[in-house]
Every structure is written in C-alpha cells, then in structure tokens.
Amino acid sequence: MQKFLSIGRIGISLNFSLFLSMADVYFYTSILCRRALELDGTCTGEHGIGLGKRSLLEKEIGESGINVMKRLKRTLDPKNLMNPGKVLIGMEDTASVN
C-alpha cells in the first residue's frame, strides 16, 4: 500500500511566518524536508527548490541528476544569464560534465 503525506504549504508557511524566527523556519524546514526525503518524498514544490532548500537538492536527485540539470542549463542558457549561481552552483565547471 502506498503512503501519502501532504503538508499544506499555505498553512505551514503562514504559521512559520507568524510565530517563528527565520532561523527557526530554516531549521524546521530542513527537518521536514529531510524526513520527506527519507519517506521517498520530495523537498520541492511547484515553485522549485529555492535558495533555502538548495543544499537538499543533491540528496534528492543525486550527483547524476545535478549533472543532467547542469547540462540542460548550459544548453538553454549558454551564457549563464538566467539566475546565475542561484541553484546550480559552479556552472563555470560544467565544461567537464558530459
């Protein structure tokens, strides 16, 4: 039987914003996202990974997934003009990624 867990982003974001410091928000978000990954879930949403969860991206999709994303980014944005350094760190090193 499949397990399913959904945490409403509106309610949780609103609660975090009202009652916790930003440091606490990042701390609890990290705990929630790591637990989601342990349960074969995702740490992303419809808005993408974001800067706050960037460190969890490789844990979710692995090094090969990161390399695919870098190749796509390089193909679609060869001059690295769109959001340079936001999510895919080290794009200047992607020449060696095949």
Buried (B, 14 or more C-beta within 10 A) or exposed (E): EEEEEEEEEEEBEEEBEEEEEEEEBBEBBBEBBEEBBEEEBEBBEEEEBBEBBBEBBEEBBEEEEBBEBBEEBBEEEEEBEEEEEEBBEEBEEBEEBE
